Amino acid sequence: MDEQDAKILNRLQRGLPLSATPYGDVAAELGMTGEELIRRVRRMKEEGVIRRIGAVFNPAALGYVSTLVAARVPPEGVEAFVAVVNAYPGVTHNYGRRGAYNVWFTLTCKGEDELARTIDEIRAATGVKDLISLRSREVYKIDARFEV
C-alpha cells in the first residue's frame, strides 16, 4: 500500500458523493482518474485491505434487528470460523479480541426468528457452541474512522 492508497482509504471512510459518478468525483478530489481509483480499490479489495464498501443504515428504522455476538473460538479454529461468519450478508464486520470470547461480530437480520436461526446455523456450521448475543439497550451512533 502506498501513500495514494492511504489517501483513498481515508477519503472513502467519509462516504461517497450522491452523484451519477461518485468514484469519478472522489478521484478528481484526489487528483487521479476514475479508472485509477477503481483499479486501486479493486486491488485493495482483492488483497483484503477493503472488506466492503456500502451504506450504513439504522436497522430498526427499516424493520430489522441487530446484535453484537461474542464467540469463544479455539485459537486454531479462528480463521475457519471467521470465513463462515463472513459469508453471511448480515455480518457487517468482525474483529478479534483478547480473552475467552475472542471473536466478536455484528449481525443484522429481517426479524427475531431469522436472527436466532442464523446464530444457530453458525453454531452448527462451525462447531462453536459458545456464542453470546449482546443486544443493545440504547443506540449511540459514533463516527468511527481509522486514519491510514
C-alpha positions in Angstrom: 0.0 0.0 0.0 1.4 3.4 -1.0 0.5 7.0 0.0 -2.2 7.2 -2.7 -3.9 4.1 -1.4 -3.9 5.6 2.1 -5.5 8.8 0.8 -8.1 6.7 -1.0 -8.9 4.7 2.2 -9.1 7.9 4.3 -11.4 9.6 1.8 -13.7 6.6 1.3 -14.4 6.4 5.0 -16.1 9.8 4.8 -18.6 8.3 2.3 -19.3 8.6 -1.4 -21.0 11.6 -3.0 -24.6 11.2 -4.2 -23.9 11.7 -7.9 -24.0 9.9 -11.2 -20.2 9.4 -11.0 -19.3 9.0 -7.3 -15.9 7.4 -7.9 -15.1 9.9 -10.6 -15.9 12.7 -8.2 -13.7 11.2 -5.4 -10.9 10.6 -8.0 -11.0 14.2 -9.0 -10.7 15.3 -5.4 -7.6 13.1 -5.0 -6.0 14.2 -8.3 -6.4 10.9 -10.2 -8.6 9.4 -12.9 -11.8 7.4 -12.0 -10.2 4.4 -13.7 -7.1 4.6 -11.5 -9.3 4.9 -8.3 -11.4 1.9 -9.3 -8.3 -0.2 -10.1 -6.7 0.7 -6.8 -9.9 0.0 -4.8 -10.4 -3.3 -6.6 -6.8 -4.4 -5.8 -7.2 -3.4 -2.1 -10.4 -5.4 -2.0 -8.7 -8.5 -3.6 -5.8 -8.1 -1.1 -8.3 -8.0 1.9 -7.4 -4.4 2.8 -11.0 -3.4 2.0 -13.7 -5.9 3.0 -16.8 -4.0 2.0 -18.0 -0.6 0.7 -21.6 0.1 1.5 -24.1 2.3 3.1 -24.8 2.3 6.8 -28.5 2.2 7.8 -30.3 2.2 11.1 -31.6 -1.4 11.1 -34.5 -0.8 13.5 -35.8 2.1 11.3 -36.0 -0.4 8.4 -37.7 -3.1 10.4 -34.5 -5.2 11.0 -32.9 -6.4 14.2 -29.3 -6.5 15.0 -26.9 -7.8 17.7 -23.3 -7.9 18.7 -22.2 -11.5 19.0 -19.3 -12.7 21.2 -17.8 -16.1 20.4 -15.4 -18.3 22.2 -13.4 -19.9 19.4 -10.4 -22.2 19.8 -7.3 -20.3 18.5 -6.7 -22.9 15.8 -10.2 -22.5 14.5 -10.5 -18.7 14.3 -9.7 -18.5 10.6 -12.3 -21.1 9.6 -14.9 -19.6 12.0 -14.4 -16.1 10.5 -14.8 -17.5 7.0 -18.2 -18.9 7.9 -19.3 -15.8 9.7 -18.2 -13.5 6.8 -20.3 -15.5 4.4 -23.5 -14.1 5.9 -24.7 -10.9 4.3 -26.0 -9.6 7.6 -22.5 -9.5 9.1 -21.0 -6.1 8.6 -17.7 -6.6 10.4 -15.9 -8.8 12.9 -12.8 -8.5 15.0 -10.6 -10.5 17.3 -10.2 -9.7 20.9 -8.1 -10.9 23.8 -9.8 -13.1 26.3 -12.1 -16.1 26.3 -14.5 -14.5 23.9 -12.0 -13.9 21.2 -14.1 -13.2 18.1 -16.9 -10.5 18.0 -19.2 -9.7 15.1 -22.2 -7.7 14.3 -25.3 -9.4 12.8 -28.4 -7.8 11.2 -31.4 -9.9 10.2 -35.0 -9.3 9.0 -36.5 -10.4 12.3 -36.0 -12.1 15.6 -36.6 -15.6 14.1 -34.0 -15.1 11.4 -31.6 -13.7 13.9 -31.9 -16.8 16.2 -31.8 -19.1 13.2 -28.7 -17.5 11.8 -26.8 -17.8 15.1 -27.9 -21.5 15.4 -26.7 -22.0 11.8 -23.3 -20.5 12.7 -23.1 -22.8 15.7 -23.9 -25.8 13.6 -21.6 -24.9 10.7 -18.6 -24.1 12.9 -19.0 -26.4 15.9 -18.5 -23.3 18.1 -21.3 -23.6 20.6 -20.4 -20.7 22.9 -21.9 -17.7 21.2 -23.5 -14.8 23.2 -25.9 -12.4 21.6 -25.4 -9.0 23.2 -28.4 -6.9 22.2 -28.2 -3.2 22.6 -30.4 -1.4 25.1 -29.6 2.0 23.7 -28.1 3.1 20.4 -25.2 5.6 20.4 -24.0 6.5 16.9 -20.3 7.2 16.7 -18.4 8.3 13.7 -15.7 5.7 13.7 -12.9 6.4 11.1 -9.5 4.9 11.1 -6.8 7.3 9.8 -4.5 5.3 7.5 
